[in-house]
């Protein structure tokens, strides 16, 4: 064999002989590049959705948030109407009835009720919700009431523990005396719930609300004082619960 033939055999590998490392790497790199190109979206193609973006859990959270916002909006509207109703409460022009009931919760309420009795606005007065340890003498001293008037025409209810109890005991007192009209004395913010409970127990009796306004509460501008807002919110929740309970009575 000539030297030229040996050189050709060396430079040009025969068929079937394995390629060198450089050639293998080049082939693999080319195949990988073709796969990358095949996986890329073409121009105008919609990108794949992110995993979990519309997951059921996220959908439930959004639905719960929407429902919460709806309920919050309803609460805010109804609370605003309730607060406006209380702010618009006024004294009756000529408060007169067969009897007077005052729901305890402040000396100013009892003082106003005793003054109405002294003015001849009713025949008798019931002070509902008196603490068992409070004596008649103490009430006379605290309210500067006329002792003779108090002894003859004022009754004490020591059983009521809340507004529902006030209504129950007042209804019994009204029936015992055969009264057909009743002056209701309590704080202005408490009046809607007091009337609600009393009307439930005394549907045939005329109720004449006589609200008492505390100097510490600015009900006319309730939205300007955080303390008043909190008080009205608590009262609104209690009033709403009472309405639901009373409306469900026929069903239960």
C-alpha positions as CSV (number, residue, x, y, z in Angstrom):
1,X,0.0,0.0,0.0
2,X,1.4,3.4,-0.9
3,X,1.8,6.3,1.5
4,X,-1.0,8.2,-0.2
5,X,-3.4,5.3,0.5
6,X,-2.4,5.2,4.2
7,X,-3.1,8.9,4.5
8,X,-6.5,8.6,3.0
9,X,-7.4,5.7,5.3
10,X,-6.4,7.7,8.3
11,X,-8.3,10.9,7.5
12,X,-11.5,9.3,6.1
13,X,-12.8,6.8,8.8
14,X,-14.4,3.7,7.4
15,X,-18.2,3.3,7.8
16,X,-19.3,1.6,11.1
17,X,-16.5,3.0,13.2
18,X,-17.7,5.1,16.2
19,X,-17.4,8.9,16.1
20,X,-15.2,10.9,18.5
21,X,-16.5,12.7,21.7
22,X,-16.7,16.1,19.9
23,X,-19.1,14.7,17.3
24,X,-21.4,13.1,19.8
25,X,-21.7,16.3,21.9
26,X,-22.5,18.2,18.7
27,X,-25.3,15.9,17.8
28,X,-26.9,16.0,21.3
29,X,-26.7,19.8,21.4
30,X,-28.4,20.0,18.0
31,X,-31.2,17.7,19.1
32,X,-31.8,19.7,22.3
33,X,-32.0,22.9,20.3
34,X,-34.6,21.4,18.1
35,X,-36.7,20.4,21.1
36,X,-36.5,23.9,22.6
37,X,-37.7,25.4,19.4
38,X,-40.6,22.9,19.2
39,X,-41.7,23.8,22.7
40,X,-41.8,27.6,22.3
41,X,-45.2,29.1,21.4
42,X,-45.3,30.8,18.0
43,X,-46.3,34.4,17.4
44,X,-49.8,35.2,18.6
45,X,-50.2,31.9,20.5
46,X,-52.0,32.0,23.9
47,X,-49.5,31.5,26.8
48,X,-50.2,28.5,29.0
49,X,-52.2,29.2,32.2
50,X,-50.3,29.5,35.5
51,X,-51.0,26.4,37.6
52,X,-53.5,27.1,40.4
53,X,-54.5,30.6,39.2
54,X,-58.2,29.5,38.9
55,X,-58.0,26.9,41.6
56,X,-61.3,25.9,43.4
57,X,-59.8,27.1,46.7
58,X,-59.1,30.6,45.4
59,X,-62.6,30.6,43.9
60,X,-64.2,29.8,47.2
61,X,-62.2,32.6,48.9
62,X,-63.3,35.1,46.4
63,X,-66.9,34.0,46.8
64,X,-66.7,34.2,50.6
65,X,-65.2,37.7,50.3
66,X,-68.0,38.8,48.0
67,X,-70.6,37.5,50.4
68,X,-68.9,39.2,53.3
69,X,-68.9,42.5,51.5
70,X,-72.6,42.2,50.7
71,X,-73.5,41.5,54.3
72,X,-71.2,44.3,55.5
73,X,-72.9,46.7,53.1
74,X,-76.4,45.6,54.3
75,X,-75.3,46.0,58.0
76,X,-73.9,49.5,57.3
77,X,-77.1,50.7,55.6
78,X,-79.5,49.3,58.2
79,X,-77.3,50.5,61.1
80,X,-77.3,54.0,59.6
81,X,-81.1,54.0,59.4
82,X,-81.4,52.7,63.0
83,X,-79.0,55.5,64.2
84,X,-80.9,58.1,62.3
85,X,-84.2,56.9,63.8
86,X,-82.8,57.3,67.3
87,X,-81.3,60.7,66.5
88,X,-84.8,61.8,65.3
89,X,-86.6,60.7,68.5
90,X,-88.4,63.6,70.2
91,X,-90.4,64.2,73.3
92,X,-94.2,63.9,73.1
93,X,-96.0,67.2,73.1
94,X,-98.4,66.2,75.9
95,X,-97.3,62.9,77.6
96,X,-100.2,61.4,79.4
97,X,-101.3,57.8,80.0
98,X,-102.9,55.5,82.6
99,X,-99.6,54.4,84.0
100,X,-95.9,55.0,83.7
101,X,-93.1,52.4,83.5
102,X,-89.4,53.4,83.7
103,X,-86.7,50.9,82.8
104,X,-83.8,51.2,85.2
105,X,-80.3,51.9,83.8
106,X,-79.6,55.4,85.2
107,X,-80.8,57.8,87.9
108,X,-81.8,60.4,85.3
109,X,-84.5,58.0,83.9
110,X,-86.0,57.4,87.3
111,X,-85.9,61.1,88.2
112,X,-87.8,62.0,84.9
113,X,-90.4,59.3,85.6
114,X,-91.1,60.5,89.1
115,X,-91.4,64.0,87.8
116,X,-94.0,62.9,85.3
117,X,-95.9,61.2,88.1
118,X,-95.7,64.3,90.3
119,X,-97.1,66.4,87.3
120,X,-100.2,64.2,87.2
121,X,-99.3,62.6,83.9
122,X,-100.4,59.2,85.1
123,X,-102.0,57.4,88.0
124,X,-99.1,55.1,89.1
125,X,-95.4,54.5,88.3
126,X,-93.6,51.1,88.0
127,X,-89.8,51.2,88.4
128,X,-88.8,48.0,86.6
129,X,-85.5,46.2,87.2
130,X,-84.6,47.5,90.6
131,X,-81.7,45.8,92.2
132,X,-82.8,43.4,95.1
133,X,-80.5,45.2,97.5
134,X,-81.8,48.7,96.7
135,X,-84.4,50.0,99.2
136,X,-87.2,52.4,98.7
137,X,-85.5,54.9,101.0
138,X,-82.4,54.8,98.9
139,X,-84.3,55.6,95.7
140,X,-86.2,58.5,97.4
141,X,-82.8,59.9,98.5
142,X,-81.2,59.5,95.1
143,X,-84.0,61.0,93.2
144,X,-85.2,63.6,95.7
145,X,-88.7,62.3,95.3
146,X,-91.6,63.3,97.5
147,X,-91.9,60.6,100.2
148,X,-95.7,60.6,100.3
149,X,-96.0,60.4,96.6
150,X,-93.5,57.6,96.4
151,X,-95.2,55.5,99.1
152,X,-98.7,55.9,97.6
153,X,-98.1,55.6,93.9
154,X,-94.8,53.9,93.1
155,X,-94.3,50.2,92.6
156,X,-91.0,48.4,92.4
157,X,-90.2,45.4,90.2
158,X,-87.1,43.5,91.4
159,X,-87.4,40.5,89.2
160,X,-86.5,41.8,85.7
161,X,-82.9,41.3,84.7
162,X,-83.0,42.6,81.2
163,X,-85.3,44.3,78.6
164,X,-87.3,41.0,78.1
165,X,-87.8,40.7,81.8
166,X,-88.9,44.4,81.9
167,X,-91.6,43.7,79.3
168,X,-92.8,40.6,81.1
169,X,-93.1,42.2,84.5
170,X,-94.6,45.5,83.1
171,X,-97.2,43.5,81.2
172,X,-98.3,41.8,84.4
173,X,-98.4,45.1,86.3
174,X,-100.5,46.7,83.5
175,X,-103.0,43.8,83.5
176,X,-103.3,43.9,87.3
177,X,-104.3,47.6,87.1
178,X,-106.4,47.4,84.0
179,X,-104.5,50.1,82.2
180,X,-105.0,50.8,78.5
181,X,-102.2,53.2,77.9
182,X,-98.6,53.4,79.2
183,X,-95.9,56.0,79.3
184,X,-92.6,54.3,78.6
185,X,-89.5,56.1,80.1
186,X,-86.0,54.9,79.1
187,X,-82.9,56.2,77.3
188,X,-83.4,57.4,73.8
189,X,-81.0,54.8,72.3
190,X,-82.8,52.0,74.2
191,X,-86.4,53.1,73.2
192,X,-86.7,51.1,69.9
193,X,-85.9,47.8,71.7
194,X,-88.0,48.6,74.7
195,X,-91.0,49.4,72.5
196,X,-90.4,46.2,70.5
197,X,-90.5,44.0,73.6
198,X,-93.4,45.8,75.2
199,X,-95.6,45.7,72.1
200,X,-95.0,42.0,71.9
201,X,-96.3,41.6,75.5
202,X,-99.0,44.3,75.3
203,X,-100.4,44.4,71.8
204,X,-103.7,46.0,72.9
205,X,-102.1,48.8,75.0
206,X,-101.2,52.2,73.7
207,X,-97.5,52.9,74.3
208,X,-96.4,56.5,74.6
209,X,-92.6,56.7,74.3
210,X,-90.8,59.3,76.5
211,X,-87.1,59.2,75.7
212,X,-84.5,60.5,78.1
213,X,-81.4,62.0,76.6
214,X,-78.0,61.7,78.3
215,X,-75.8,64.8,78.3
216,X,-72.8,62.6,77.7
217,X,-74.2,61.2,74.4
218,X,-74.5,63.4,71.3
219,X,-77.1,61.4,69.5
220,X,-77.9,64.2,67.0
221,X,-74.3,63.9,65.7
222,X,-73.7,60.2,66.6
223,X,-71.2,59.8,63.8
224,X,-68.8,62.3,65.3
225,X,-68.2,60.4,68.6
226,X,-66.6,57.0,68.6
227,X,-68.2,56.1,72.0
228,X,-71.6,56.9,70.7
229,X,-71.0,54.8,67.5
230,X,-70.0,51.8,69.6
231,X,-73.0,52.2,71.9
232,X,-75.4,52.4,69.0
233,X,-73.8,49.4,67.2
234,X,-74.3,47.3,70.3
235,X,-77.8,48.4,70.7
236,X,-78.5,47.8,67.0
237,X,-77.3,44.2,67.3
238,X,-79.5,43.6,70.4
239,X,-82.4,45.1,68.6
240,X,-81.9,42.9,65.5
241,X,-81.6,39.8,67.6
242,X,-84.8,40.7,69.4
243,X,-86.6,41.2,66.1
244,X,-85.5,37.9,64.8
245,X,-86.5,36.1,68.0
246,X,-89.9,37.7,68.0
247,X,-90.5,37.0,64.3
248,X,-89.6,33.3,64.8
249,X,-92.0,32.8,67.8
250,X,-94.9,31.6,65.6
251,X,-92.7,29.2,63.8
252,X,-91.2,27.7,66.9
